[in-house]
Amino acid sequence: EGVPAEIRKEVAHIVTSHEGVLQMHGFYLDSEAKDIRFDVVISFDADPNAVIEDIRRDVNALYPDHSLTITPDVDISD
């Protein structure tokens, strides 16, 4: 465990604390390029754009010098 694991843990905590988020996966961190990427599984009844914007705002507040790529996955299971 080190800095990347700590960042992943912090980002996962932020992401999963948002209503409508079922899970986060596919986390990728490039420390040198300051690039964070991950997929978010969003509940079918949530507004994916609103959820992504909220997540982006909160993660940017914690890591303002990193670029973020967030890919929404809408959960269509019953």
PDB file of N, CA, C and O in Angstrom:
ATOM      1  N   GLU A   1       0.846  -1.190   0.000  1.00  0.00           N
ATOM      2  CA  GLU A   1       0.000   0.000   0.000  1.00  0.00           C
ATOM      3  C   GLU A   1       0.881   1.240   0.000  1.00  0.00           C
ATOM      4  O   GLU A   1       1.923   1.261   0.655  1.00  0.00           O
ATOM      5  N   GLY A   2       0.485   2.239  -0.705  1.00  0.00           N
ATOM      6  CA  GLY A   2       1.240   3.472  -0.757  1.00  0.00           C
ATOM      7  C   GLY A   2       0.323   4.586  -1.186  1.00  0.00           C
ATOM      8  O   GLY A   2      -0.885   4.532  -0.959  1.00  0.00           O
ATOM      9  N   VAL A   3       0.891   5.589  -1.801  1.00  0.00           N
ATOM     10  CA  VAL A   3       0.110   6.748  -2.240  1.00  0.00           C
ATOM     11  C   VAL A   3      -1.015   6.352  -3.198  1.00  0.00           C
ATOM     12  O   VAL A   3      -2.153   6.769  -2.985  1.00  0.00           O
ATOM     13  N   PRO A   4      -0.743   5.556  -4.256  1.00  0.00           N
ATOM     14  CA  PRO A   4      -1.839   5.189  -5.164  1.00  0.00           C
ATOM     15  C   PRO A   4      -2.989   4.474  -4.459  1.00  0.00           C
ATOM     16  O   PRO A   4      -4.156   4.746  -4.739  1.00  0.00           O
ATOM     17  N   ALA A   5      -2.662   3.561  -3.545  1.00  0.00           N
ATOM     18  CA  ALA A   5      -3.716   2.842  -2.820  1.00  0.00           C
ATOM     19  C   ALA A   5      -4.509   3.801  -1.938  1.00  0.00           C
ATOM     20  O   ALA A   5      -5.726   3.667  -1.805  1.00  0.00           O
ATOM     21  N   GLU A   6      -3.830   4.753  -1.346  1.00  0.00           N
ATOM     22  CA  GLU A   6      -4.489   5.740  -0.495  1.00  0.00           C
ATOM     23  C   GLU A   6      -5.421   6.630  -1.329  1.00  0.00           C
ATOM     24  O   GLU A   6      -6.545   6.917  -0.918  1.00  0.00           O
ATOM     25  N   ILE A   7      -4.948   7.058  -2.492  1.00  0.00           N
ATOM     26  CA  ILE A   7      -5.775   7.886  -3.381  1.00  0.00           C
ATOM     27  C   ILE A   7      -6.994   7.089  -3.835  1.00  0.00           C
ATOM     28  O   ILE A   7      -8.110   7.607  -3.854  1.00  0.00           O
ATOM     29  N   ARG A   8      -6.773   5.822  -4.201  1.00  0.00           N
ATOM     30  CA  ARG A   8      -7.888   4.977  -4.635  1.00  0.00           C
ATOM     31  C   ARG A   8      -8.928   4.861  -3.527  1.00  0.00           C
ATOM     32  O   ARG A   8     -10.129   4.953  -3.778  1.00  0.00           O
ATOM     33  N   LYS A   9      -8.457   4.661  -2.311  1.00  0.00           N
ATOM     34  CA  LYS A   9      -9.369   4.514  -1.168  1.00  0.00           C
ATOM     35  C   LYS A   9     -10.166   5.801  -0.946  1.00  0.00           C
ATOM     36  O   LYS A   9     -11.374   5.757  -0.717  1.00  0.00           O
ATOM     37  N   GLU A  10      -9.484   6.943  -1.014  1.00  0.00           N
ATOM     38  CA  GLU A  10     -10.167   8.229  -0.815  1.00  0.00           C
ATOM     39  C   GLU A  10     -11.182   8.497  -1.926  1.00  0.00           C
ATOM     40  O   GLU A  10     -12.303   8.930  -1.658  1.00  0.00           O
ATOM     41  N   VAL A  11     -10.785   8.238  -3.176  1.00  0.00           N
ATOM     42  CA  VAL A  11     -11.697   8.459  -4.302  1.00  0.00           C
ATOM     43  C   VAL A  11     -12.899   7.518  -4.192  1.00  0.00           C
ATOM     44  O   VAL A  11     -14.035   7.940  -4.404  1.00  0.00           O
ATOM     45  N   ALA A  12     -12.655   6.242  -3.862  1.00  0.00           N
ATOM     46  CA  ALA A  12     -13.750   5.280  -3.720  1.00  0.00           C
ATOM     47  C   ALA A  12     -14.725   5.722  -2.632  1.00  0.00           C
ATOM     48  O   ALA A  12     -15.938   5.574  -2.779  1.00  0.00           O
ATOM     49  N   HIS A  13     -14.193   6.260  -1.550  1.00  0.00           N
ATOM     50  CA  HIS A  13     -15.058   6.737  -0.461  1.00  0.00           C
ATOM     51  C   HIS A  13     -15.941   7.892  -0.940  1.00  0.00           C
ATOM     52  O   HIS A  13     -17.140   7.921  -0.662  1.00  0.00           O
ATOM     53  N   ILE A  14     -15.344   8.838  -1.658  1.00  0.00           N
ATOM     54  CA  ILE A  14     -16.104   9.977  -2.201  1.00  0.00           C
ATOM     55  C   ILE A  14     -17.179   9.475  -3.160  1.00  0.00           C
ATOM     56  O   ILE A  14     -18.343   9.862  -3.061  1.00  0.00           O
ATOM     57  N   VAL A  15     -16.777   8.613  -4.085  1.00  0.00           N
ATOM     58  CA  VAL A  15     -17.688   8.139  -5.131  1.00  0.00           C
ATOM     59  C   VAL A  15     -18.869   7.384  -4.531  1.00  0.00           C
ATOM     60  O   VAL A  15     -20.021   7.664  -4.864  1.00  0.00           O
ATOM     61  N   THR A  16     -18.585   6.426  -3.644  1.00  0.00           N
ATOM     62  CA  THR A  16     -19.651   5.579  -3.111  1.00  0.00           C
ATOM     63  C   THR A  16     -20.525   6.295  -2.084  1.00  0.00           C
ATOM     64  O   THR A  16     -21.573   5.777  -1.698  1.00  0.00           O
ATOM     65  N   SER A  17     -20.107   7.478  -1.640  1.00  0.00           N
ATOM     66  CA  SER A  17     -20.944   8.238  -0.705  1.00  0.00           C
ATOM     67  C   SER A  17     -22.069   8.978  -1.432  1.00  0.00           C
ATOM     68  O   SER A  17     -22.984   9.492  -0.789  1.00  0.00           O
ATOM     69  N   HIS A  18     -22.011   9.038  -2.768  1.00  0.00           N
ATOM     70  CA  HIS A  18     -23.047   9.734  -3.535  1.00  0.00           C
ATOM     71  C   HIS A  18     -24.264   8.836  -3.737  1.00  0.00           C
ATOM     72  O   HIS A  18     -24.142   7.654  -4.059  1.00  0.00           O
ATOM     73  N   GLU A  19     -25.427   9.423  -3.541  1.00  0.00           N
ATOM     74  CA  GLU A  19     -26.672   8.695  -3.750  1.00  0.00           C
ATOM     75  C   GLU A  19     -26.786   8.306  -5.219  1.00  0.00           C
ATOM     76  O   GLU A  19     -26.490   9.106  -6.106  1.00  0.00           O
ATOM     77  N   GLY A  20     -27.213   7.081  -5.466  1.00  0.00           N
ATOM     78  CA  GLY A  20     -27.371   6.610  -6.833  1.00  0.00           C
ATOM     79  C   GLY A  20     -26.167   5.837  -7.338  1.00  0.00           C
ATOM     80  O   GLY A  20     -26.231   5.206  -8.393  1.00  0.00           O
ATOM     81  N   VAL A  21     -25.054   5.881  -6.584  1.00  0.00           N
ATOM     82  CA  VAL A  21     -23.863   5.137  -6.992  1.00  0.00           C
ATOM     83  C   VAL A  21     -23.905   3.749  -6.380  1.00  0.00           C
ATOM     84  O   VAL A  21     -24.036   3.603  -5.165  1.00  0.00           O
ATOM     85  N   LEU A  22     -23.795   2.737  -7.217  1.00  0.00           N
ATOM     86  CA  LEU A  22     -23.811   1.357  -6.741  1.00  0.00           C
ATOM     87  C   LEU A  22     -22.396   0.846  -6.495  1.00  0.00           C
ATOM     88  O   LEU A  22     -22.151   0.117  -5.534  1.00  0.00           O
ATOM     89  N   GLN A  23     -21.463   1.234  -7.370  1.00  0.00           N
ATOM     90  CA  GLN A  23     -20.069   0.838  -7.168  1.00  0.00           C
ATOM     91  C   GLN A  23     -19.138   1.615  -8.080  1.00  0.00           C
ATOM     92  O   GLN A  23     -19.561   2.261  -9.038  1.00  0.00           O
ATOM     93  N   MET A  24     -17.851   1.532  -7.750  1.00  0.00           N
ATOM     94  CA  MET A  24     -16.799   2.108  -8.579  1.00  0.00           C
ATOM     95  C   MET A  24     -15.873   0.963  -8.974  1.00  0.00           C
ATOM     96  O   MET A  24     -15.585   0.088  -8.157  1.00  0.00           O
ATOM     97  N   HIS A  25     -15.406   0.961 -10.221  1.00  0.00           N
ATOM     98  CA  HIS A  25     -14.451  -0.063 -10.637  1.00  0.00           C
ATOM     99  C   HIS A  25     -13.562   0.493 -11.739  1.00  0.00           C
ATOM    100  O   HIS A  25     -13.769   1.612 -12.207  1.00  0.00           O
ATOM    101  N   GLY A  26     -12.589  -0.281 -12.144  1.00  0.00           N
ATOM    102  CA  GLY A  26     -11.707   0.138 -13.226  1.00  0.00           C
ATOM    103  C   GLY A  26     -10.849   1.334 -12.864  1.00  0.00           C
ATOM    104  O   GLY A  26     -10.522   2.146 -13.729  1.00  0.00           O
ATOM    105  N   PHE A  27     -10.475   1.456 -11.577  1.00  0.00           N
ATOM    106  CA  PHE A  27      -9.684   2.613 -11.140  1.00  0.00           C
ATOM    107  C   PHE A  27      -8.285   2.570 -11.733  1.00  0.00           C
ATOM    108  O   PHE A  27      -7.612   1.540 -11.692  1.00  0.00           O
ATOM    109  N   TYR A  28      -7.856   3.696 -12.282  1.00  0.00           N
ATOM    110  CA  TYR A  28      -6.527   3.820 -12.855  1.00  0.00           C
ATOM    111  C   TYR A  28      -5.945   5.157 -12.426  1.00  0.00           C
ATOM    112  O   TYR A  28      -6.605   6.191 -12.527  1.00  0.00           O
ATOM    113  N   LEU A  29      -4.711   5.133 -11.949  1.00  0.00           N
ATOM    114  CA  LEU A  29      -4.031   6.355 -11.539  1.00  0.00           C
ATOM    115  C   LEU A  29      -2.666   6.407 -12.198  1.00  0.00           C
ATOM    116  O   LEU A  29      -1.873   5.473 -12.074  1.00  0.00           O
ATOM    117  N   ASP A  30      -2.393   7.496 -12.897  1.00  0.00           N
ATOM    118  CA  ASP A  30      -1.055   7.763 -13.412  1.00  0.00           C
ATOM    119  C   ASP A  30      -0.516   8.922 -12.586  1.00  0.00           C
ATOM    120  O   ASP A  30      -0.861  10.080 -12.822  1.00  0.00           O
ATOM    121  N   SER A  31       0.337   8.598 -11.608  1.00  0.00           N
ATOM    122  CA  SER A  31       0.841   9.615 -10.677  1.00  0.00           C
ATOM    123  C   SER A  31       1.674  10.684 -11.380  1.00  0.00           C
ATOM    124  O   SER A  31       1.582  11.867 -11.053  1.00  0.00           O
ATOM    125  N   GLU A  32       2.483  10.263 -12.340  1.00  0.00           N
ATOM    126  CA  GLU A  32       3.334  11.235 -13.040  1.00  0.00           C
ATOM    127  C   GLU A  32       2.522  12.195 -13.884  1.00  0.00           C
ATOM    128  O   GLU A  32       2.771  13.400 -13.877  1.00  0.00           O
ATOM    129  N   ALA A  33       1.546  11.662 -14.617  1.00  0.00           N
ATOM    130  CA  ALA A  33       0.716  12.509 -15.477  1.00  0.00           C
ATOM    131  C   ALA A  33      -0.422  13.168 -14.693  1.00  0.00           C
ATOM    132  O   ALA A  33      -1.140  14.017 -15.222  1.00  0.00           O
ATOM    133  N   LYS A  34      -0.579  12.770 -13.429  1.00  0.00           N
ATOM    134  CA  LYS A  34      -1.663  13.276 -12.575  1.00  0.00           C
ATOM    135  C   LYS A  34      -3.018  13.056 -13.248  1.00  0.00           C
ATOM    136  O   LYS A  34      -3.805  13.982 -13.444  1.00  0.00           O
ATOM    137  N   ASP A  35      -3.251  11.794 -13.592  1.00  0.00           N
ATOM    138  CA  ASP A  35      -4.457  11.403 -14.311  1.00  0.00           C
ATOM    139  C   ASP A  35      -5.180  10.325 -13.508  1.00  0.00           C
ATOM    140  O   ASP A  35      -4.588   9.306 -13.152  1.00  0.00           O
ATOM    141  N   ILE A  36      -6.454  10.553 -13.229  1.00  0.00           N
ATOM    142  CA  ILE A  36      -7.282   9.588 -12.506  1.00  0.00           C
ATOM    143  C   ILE A  36      -8.436   9.196 -13.419  1.00  0.00           C
ATOM    144  O   ILE A  36      -9.115  10.053 -13.985  1.00  0.00           O
ATOM    145  N   ARG A  37      -8.651   7.876 -13.555  1.00  0.00           N
ATOM    146  CA  ARG A  37      -9.762   7.375 -14.373  1.00  0.00           C
ATOM    147  C   ARG A  37     -10.464   6.261 -13.624  1.00  0.00           C
ATOM    148  O   ARG A  37      -9.828   5.451 -12.950  1.00  0.00           O
ATOM    149  N   PHE A  38     -11.785   6.228 -13.749  1.00  0.00           N
ATOM    150  CA  PHE A  38     -12.544   5.135 -13.158  1.00  0.00           C
ATOM    151  C   PHE A  38     -13.944   5.083 -13.739  1.00  0.00           C
ATOM    152  O   PHE A  38     -14.429   6.052 -14.324  1.00  0.00           O
ATOM    153  N   ASP A  39     -14.587   3.929 -13.567  1.00  0.00           N
ATOM    154  CA  ASP A  39     -15.974   3.735 -13.982  1.00  0.00           C
ATOM    155  C   ASP A  39     -16.851   3.769 -12.743  1.00  0.00           C
ATOM    156  O   ASP A  39     -16.449   3.335 -11.664  1.00  0.00           O
ATOM    157  N   VAL A  40     -18.052   4.292 -12.918  1.00  0.00           N
ATOM    158  CA  VAL A  40     -19.011   4.358 -11.821  1.00  0.00           C
ATOM    159  C   VAL A  40     -20.298   3.677 -12.269  1.00  0.00           C
ATOM    160  O   VAL A  40     -20.870   4.028 -13.301  1.00  0.00           O
ATOM    161  N   VAL A  41     -20.748   2.701 -11.486  1.00  0.00           N
ATOM    162  CA  VAL A  41     -22.034   2.051 -11.768  1.00  0.00           C
ATOM    163  C   VAL A  41     -23.103   2.867 -11.056  1.00  0.00           C
ATOM    164  O   VAL A  41     -23.086   3.015  -9.834  1.00  0.00           O
ATOM    165  N   ILE A  42     -24.038   3.394 -11.853  1.00  0.00           N
ATOM    166  CA  ILE A  42     -25.071   4.298 -11.347  1.00  0.00           C
ATOM    167  C   ILE A  42     -26.427   3.613 -11.443  1.00  0.00           C
ATOM    168  O   ILE A  42     -26.747   2.967 -12.441  1.00  0.00           O
ATOM    169  N   SER A  43     -27.203   3.765 -10.403  1.00  0.00           N
ATOM    170  CA  SER A  43     -28.549   3.202 -10.368  1.00  0.00           C
ATOM    171  C   SER A  43     -29.367   3.723 -11.543  1.00  0.00           C
ATOM    172  O   SER A  43     -29.243   4.883 -11.935  1.00  0.00           O
ATOM    173  N   PHE A  44     -30.198   2.858 -12.094  1.00  0.00           N
ATOM    174  CA  PHE A  44     -31.021   3.199 -13.249  1.00  0.00           C
ATOM    175  C   PHE A  44     -31.912   4.405 -12.985  1.00  0.00           C
ATOM    176  O   PHE A  44     -32.182   5.186 -13.897  1.00  0.00           O
ATOM    177  N   ASP A  45     -32.377   4.568 -11.727  1.00  0.00           N
ATOM    178  CA  ASP A  45     -33.308   5.664 -11.427  1.00  0.00           C
ATOM    179  C   ASP A  45     -32.604   6.962 -11.020  1.00  0.00           C
ATOM    180  O   ASP A  45     -33.268   7.922 -10.629  1.00  0.00           O
ATOM    181  N   ALA A  46     -31.283   7.005 -11.106  1.00  0.00           N
ATOM    182  CA  ALA A  46     -30.550   8.242 -10.799  1.00  0.00           C
ATOM    183  C   ALA A  46     -30.211   8.953 -12.110  1.00  0.00           C
ATOM    184  O   ALA A  46     -30.163   8.327 -13.169  1.00  0.00           O
ATOM    185  N   ASP A  47     -29.978  10.264 -12.030  1.00  0.00           N
ATOM    186  CA  ASP A  47     -29.573  11.049 -13.195  1.00  0.00           C
ATOM    187  C   ASP A  47     -28.050  10.925 -13.334  1.00  0.00           C
ATOM    188  O   ASP A  47     -27.310  11.517 -12.549  1.00  0.00           O
ATOM    189  N   PRO A  48     -27.578  10.157 -14.329  1.00  0.00           N
ATOM    190  CA  PRO A  48     -26.133   9.915 -14.421  1.00  0.00           C
ATOM    191  C   PRO A  48     -25.308  11.193 -14.580  1.00  0.00           C
ATOM    192  O   PRO A  48     -24.212  11.295 -14.031  1.00  0.00           O
ATOM    193  N   ASN A  49     -25.828  12.163 -15.327  1.00  0.00           N
ATOM    194  CA  ASN A  49     -25.078  13.405 -15.524  1.00  0.00           C
ATOM    195  C   ASN A  49     -24.905  14.165 -14.214  1.00  0.00           C
ATOM    196  O   ASN A  49     -23.824  14.681 -13.929  1.00  0.00           O
ATOM    197  N   ALA A  50     -25.964  14.234 -13.423  1.00  0.00           N
ATOM    198  CA  ALA A  50     -25.893  14.928 -12.143  1.00  0.00           C
ATOM    199  C   ALA A  50     -24.944  14.206 -11.186  1.00  0.00           C
ATOM    200  O   ALA A  50     -24.147  14.839 -10.494  1.00  0.00           O
ATOM    201  N   VAL A  51     -25.039  12.878 -11.155  1.00  0.00           N
ATOM    202  CA  VAL A  51     -24.171  12.093 -10.281  1.00  0.00           C
ATOM    203  C   VAL A  51     -22.706  12.295 -10.669  1.00  0.00           C
ATOM    204  O   VAL A  51     -21.860  12.522  -9.804  1.00  0.00           O
ATOM    205  N   ILE A  52     -22.406  12.213 -11.964  1.00  0.00           N
ATOM    206  CA  ILE A  52     -21.023  12.384 -12.434  1.00  0.00           C
ATOM    207  C   ILE A  52     -20.504  13.776 -12.101  1.00  0.00           C
ATOM    208  O   ILE A  52     -19.361  13.918 -11.665  1.00  0.00           O
ATOM    209  N   GLU A  53     -21.323  14.804 -12.298  1.00  0.00           N
ATOM    210  CA  GLU A  53     -20.885  16.170 -11.992  1.00  0.00           C
ATOM    211  C   GLU A  53     -20.601  16.347 -10.500  1.00  0.00           C
ATOM    212  O   GLU A  53     -19.627  16.999 -10.124  1.00  0.00           O
ATOM    213  N   ASP A  54     -21.458  15.762  -9.649  1.00  0.00           N
ATOM    214  CA  ASP A  54     -21.227  15.834  -8.199  1.00  0.00           C
ATOM    215  C   ASP A  54     -19.923  15.140  -7.819  1.00  0.00           C
ATOM    216  O   ASP A  54     -19.141  15.659  -7.022  1.00  0.00           O
ATOM    217  N   ILE A  55     -19.697  13.963  -8.396  1.00  0.00           N
ATOM    218  CA  ILE A  55     -18.466  13.218  -8.117  1.00  0.00           C
ATOM    219  C   ILE A  55     -17.257  14.024  -8.594  1.00  0.00           C
ATOM    220  O   ILE A  55     -16.265  14.155  -7.876  1.00  0.00           O
ATOM    221  N   ARG A  56     -17.351  14.561  -9.813  1.00  0.00           N
ATOM    222  CA  ARG A  56     -16.246  15.351 -10.373  1.00  0.00           C
ATOM    223  C   ARG A  56     -15.906  16.532  -9.464  1.00  0.00           C
ATOM    224  O   ARG A  56     -14.734  16.801  -9.199  1.00  0.00           O
ATOM    225  N   ARG A  57     -16.928  17.229  -8.993  1.00  0.00           N
ATOM    226  CA  ARG A  57     -16.716  18.381  -8.108  1.00  0.00           C
ATOM    227  C   ARG A  57     -15.994  17.957  -6.825  1.00  0.00           C
ATOM    228  O   ARG A  57     -15.040  18.610  -6.400  1.00  0.00           O
ATOM    229  N   ASP A  58     -16.449  16.869  -6.217  1.00  0.00           N
ATOM    230  CA  ASP A  58     -15.881  16.443  -4.940  1.00  0.00           C
ATOM    231  C   ASP A  58     -14.470  15.884  -5.081  1.00  0.00           C
ATOM    232  O   ASP A  58     -13.614  16.143  -4.235  1.00  0.00           O
ATOM    233  N   VAL A  59     -14.218  15.115  -6.148  1.00  0.00           N
ATOM    234  CA  VAL A  59     -12.869  14.573  -6.353  1.00  0.00           C
ATOM    235  C   VAL A  59     -11.913  15.708  -6.738  1.00  0.00           C
ATOM    236  O   VAL A  59     -10.763  15.719  -6.298  1.00  0.00           O
ATOM    237  N   ASN A  60     -12.375  16.661  -7.552  1.00  0.00           N
ATOM    238  CA  ASN A  60     -11.540  17.810  -7.921  1.00  0.00           C
ATOM    239  C   ASN A  60     -11.177  18.651  -6.703  1.00  0.00           C
ATOM    240  O   ASN A  60     -10.092  19.230  -6.648  1.00  0.00           O
ATOM    241  N   ALA A  61     -12.080  18.720  -5.727  1.00  0.00           N
ATOM    242  CA  ALA A  61     -11.802  19.482  -4.513  1.00  0.00           C
ATOM    243  C   ALA A  61     -10.628  18.860  -3.745  1.00  0.00           C
ATOM    244  O   ALA A  61      -9.820  19.569  -3.145  1.00  0.00           O
ATOM    245  N   LEU A  62     -10.551  17.537  -3.772  1.00  0.00           N
ATOM    246  CA  LEU A  62      -9.494  16.823  -3.049  1.00  0.00           C
ATOM    247  C   LEU A  62      -8.205  16.730  -3.874  1.00  0.00           C
ATOM    248  O   LEU A  62      -7.109  16.804  -3.318  1.00  0.00           O
ATOM    249  N   TYR A  63      -8.332  16.569  -5.188  1.00  0.00           N
ATOM    250  CA  TYR A  63      -7.174  16.434  -6.083  1.00  0.00           C
ATOM    251  C   TYR A  63      -7.277  17.422  -7.239  1.00  0.00           C
ATOM    252  O   TYR A  63      -7.470  17.023  -8.388  1.00  0.00           O
ATOM    253  N   PRO A  64      -7.146  18.724  -6.931  1.00  0.00           N
ATOM    254  CA  PRO A  64      -7.358  19.748  -7.968  1.00  0.00           C
ATOM    255  C   PRO A  64      -6.317  19.718  -9.084  1.00  0.00           C
ATOM    256  O   PRO A  64      -6.564  20.247 -10.168  1.00  0.00           O
ATOM    257  N   ASP A  65      -5.167  19.111  -8.838  1.00  0.00           N
ATOM    258  CA  ASP A  65      -4.111  19.098  -9.852  1.00  0.00           C
ATOM    259  C   ASP A  65      -4.162  17.853 -10.746  1.00  0.00           C
ATOM    260  O   ASP A  65      -3.298  17.674 -11.605  1.00  0.00           O
ATOM    261  N   HIS A  66      -5.168  16.995 -10.549  1.00  0.00           N
ATOM    262  CA  HIS A  66      -5.311  15.786 -11.363  1.00  0.00           C
ATOM    263  C   HIS A  66      -6.415  15.963 -12.403  1.00  0.00           C
ATOM    264  O   HIS A  66      -7.427  16.611 -12.137  1.00  0.00           O
ATOM    265  N   SER A  67      -6.217  15.387 -13.584  1.00  0.00           N
ATOM    266  CA  SER A  67      -7.298  15.358 -14.558  1.00  0.00           C
ATOM    267  C   SER A  67      -8.146  14.122 -14.263  1.00  0.00           C
ATOM    268  O   SER A  67      -7.634  13.092 -13.827  1.00  0.00           O
ATOM    269  N   LEU A  68      -9.430  14.241 -14.505  1.00  0.00           N
ATOM    270  CA  LEU A  68     -10.375  13.177 -14.172  1.00  0.00           C
ATOM    271  C   LEU A  68     -11.101  12.683 -15.412  1.00  0.00           C
ATOM    272  O   LEU A  68     -11.563  13.475 -16.234  1.00  0.00           O
ATOM    273  N   THR A  69     -11.195  11.368 -15.537  1.00  0.00           N
ATOM    274  CA  THR A  69     -12.040  10.763 -16.554  1.00  0.00           C
ATOM    275  C   THR A  69     -12.968   9.794 -15.828  1.00  0.00           C
ATOM    276  O   THR A  69     -12.524   8.787 -15.276  1.00  0.00           O
ATOM    277  N   ILE A  70     -14.247  10.109 -15.837  1.00  0.00           N
ATOM    278  CA  ILE A  70     -15.237   9.296 -15.145  1.00  0.00           C
ATOM    279  C   ILE A  70     -16.186   8.710 -16.185  1.00  0.00           C
ATOM    280  O   ILE A  70     -16.846   9.448 -16.917  1.00  0.00           O
ATOM    281  N   THR A  71     -16.251   7.395 -16.246  1.00  0.00           N
ATOM    282  CA  THR A  71     -17.112   6.733 -17.215  1.00  0.00           C
ATOM    283  C   THR A  71     -18.313   6.151 -16.500  1.00  0.00           C
ATOM    284  O   THR A  71     -18.157   5.271 -15.653  1.00  0.00           O
ATOM    285  N   PRO A  72     -19.519   6.624 -16.824  1.00  0.00           N
ATOM    286  CA  PRO A  72     -20.702   6.093 -16.166  1.00  0.00           C
ATOM    287  C   PRO A  72     -21.135   4.739 -16.743  1.00  0.00           C
ATOM    288  O   PRO A  72     -21.106   4.530 -17.956  1.00  0.00           O
ATOM    289  N   ASP A  73     -21.525   3.849 -15.875  1.00  0.00           N
ATOM    290  CA  ASP A  73     -22.140   2.577 -16.233  1.00  0.00           C
ATOM    291  C   ASP A  73     -23.509   2.594 -15.586  1.00  0.00           C
ATOM    292  O   ASP A  73     -23.601   2.671 -14.361  1.00  0.00           O
ATOM    293  N   VAL A  74     -24.568   2.524 -16.362  1.00  0.00           N
ATOM    294  CA  VAL A  74     -25.902   2.535 -15.768  1.00  0.00           C
ATOM    295  C   VAL A  74     -26.318   1.094 -15.511  1.00  0.00           C
ATOM    296  O   VAL A  74     -26.274   0.248 -16.404  1.00  0.00           O
ATOM    297  N   ASP A  75     -26.719   0.833 -14.280  1.00  0.00           N
ATOM    298  CA  ASP A  75     -27.137  -0.503 -13.896  1.00  0.00           C
ATOM    299  C   ASP A  75     -28.550  -0.754 -14.404  1.00  0.00           C
ATOM    300  O   ASP A  75     -29.488  -0.053 -14.023  1.00  0.00           O
ATOM    301  N   ILE A  76     -28.699  -1.766 -15.272  1.00  0.00           N
ATOM    302  CA  ILE A  76     -30.029  -2.059 -15.819  1.00  0.00           C
ATOM    303  C   ILE A  76     -30.589  -3.361 -15.270  1.00  0.00           C
ATOM    304  O   ILE A  76     -31.621  -3.846 -15.732  1.00  0.00           O
ATOM    305  N   SER A  77     -29.894  -3.930 -14.270  1.00  0.00           N
ATOM    306  CA  SER A  77     -30.404  -5.170 -13.682  1.00  0.00           C
ATOM    307  C   SER A  77     -31.600  -4.874 -12.801  1.00  0.00           C
ATOM    308  O   SER A  77     -31.748  -3.762 -12.295  1.00  0.00           O
ATOM    309  N   ASP A  78     -32.452  -5.870 -12.619  1.00  0.00           N
ATOM    310  CA  ASP A  78     -33.649  -5.668 -11.798  1.00  0.00           C
ATOM    311  C   ASP A  78     -33.347  -5.878 -10.341  1.00  0.00           C
ATOM    312  O   ASP A  78     -34.238  -5.749  -9.501  1.00  0.00           O
TER     313      ASP A  78
END
